[in-house]
Amino acid sequence: MAEKVIIRSETIDLHGDFTTLKALEDYVNAVNGENKMRYLANHRRDIPPIGYFDNAEIRVVGDGRTANR
């Protein structure tokens, strides 16, 4: 079962950090590349992954900013 969610955006978070459009593009290339990114439970590598990220895309959301989905 696949679900599309926003996992990154170029908004500024509460710590003042942000992600550039170039970084979002690199992330899309990594997710859609040959080596699939694993979805781990609590970042634990000693148990099998819950799944894998795939089919990443960049979209413009309601406020005109871009986001990875």
C-alpha positions as a Python dict, from the first residue, in 0.01 Angstrom:
ca = {
    (1, 'M'): (0, 0, 0),
    (2, 'A'): (157, 327, -111),
    (3, 'E'): (79, 669, 24),
    (4, 'K'): (203, 1011, -93),
    (5, 'V'): (316, 1243, 184),
    (6, 'I'): (522, 1561, 201),
    (7, 'I'): (851, 1474, 363),
    (8, 'R'): (1045, 1794, 294),
    (9, 'S'): (969, 2145, 186),
    (10, 'E'): (1158, 2469, 138),
    (11, 'T'): (976, 2639, 425),
    (12, 'I'): (1177, 2771, 719),
    (13, 'D'): (1129, 2559, 1032),
    (14, 'L'): (1114, 2673, 1394),
    (15, 'H'): (1494, 2653, 1421),
    (16, 'G'): (1546, 2878, 1119),
    (17, 'D'): (1662, 2589, 899),
    (18, 'F'): (1548, 2548, 539),
    (19, 'T'): (1613, 2324, 239),
    (20, 'T'): (1708, 2474, -96),
    (21, 'L'): (1538, 2376, -421),
    (22, 'K'): (1869, 2221, -535),
    (23, 'A'): (1873, 1998, -225),
    (24, 'L'): (1513, 1895, -294),
    (25, 'E'): (1609, 1806, -652),
    (26, 'D'): (1906, 1601, -528),
    (27, 'Y'): (1675, 1422, -285),
    (28, 'V'): (1432, 1332, -566),
    (29, 'N'): (1722, 1193, -771),
    (30, 'A'): (1841, 986, -473),
    (31, 'V'): (1496, 845, -397),
    (32, 'N'): (1421, 760, -760),
    (33, 'G'): (1772, 628, -829),
    (34, 'E'): (1901, 271, -840),
    (35, 'N'): (1974, 246, -467),
    (36, 'K'): (1636, 276, -295),
    (37, 'M'): (1628, 459, 36),
    (38, 'R'): (1506, 234, 319),
    (39, 'Y'): (1235, 342, 562),
    (40, 'L'): (1366, 229, 900),
    (41, 'A'): (1184, 193, 1232),
    (42, 'N'): (1334, 450, 1470),
    (43, 'H'): (1652, 463, 1254),
    (44, 'R'): (1743, 109, 1367),
    (45, 'R'): (1951, -81, 1115),
    (46, 'D'): (1943, -405, 1316),
    (47, 'I'): (1584, -485, 1213),
    (48, 'P'): (1443, -515, 859),
    (49, 'P'): (1320, -193, 696),
    (50, 'I'): (950, -110, 706),
    (51, 'G'): (965, -27, 338),
    (52, 'Y'): (1136, 191, 81),
    (53, 'F'): (1087, 544, -48),
    (54, 'D'): (1011, 568, -419),
    (55, 'N'): (839, 780, -682),
    (56, 'A'): (955, 1113, -535),
    (57, 'E'): (848, 1433, -705),
    (58, 'I'): (863, 1807, -650),
    (59, 'R'): (535, 1996, -643),
    (60, 'V'): (434, 2355, -584),
    (61, 'V'): (205, 2366, -282),
    (62, 'G'): (-65, 2621, -194),
    (63, 'D'): (171, 2894, -74),
    (64, 'G'): (380, 2883, -392),
    (65, 'R'): (671, 2697, -233),
    (66, 'T'): (802, 2363, -346),
    (67, 'A'): (782, 2036, -155),
    (68, 'N'): (904, 1677, -198),
    (69, 'R'): (628, 1420, -213),
}
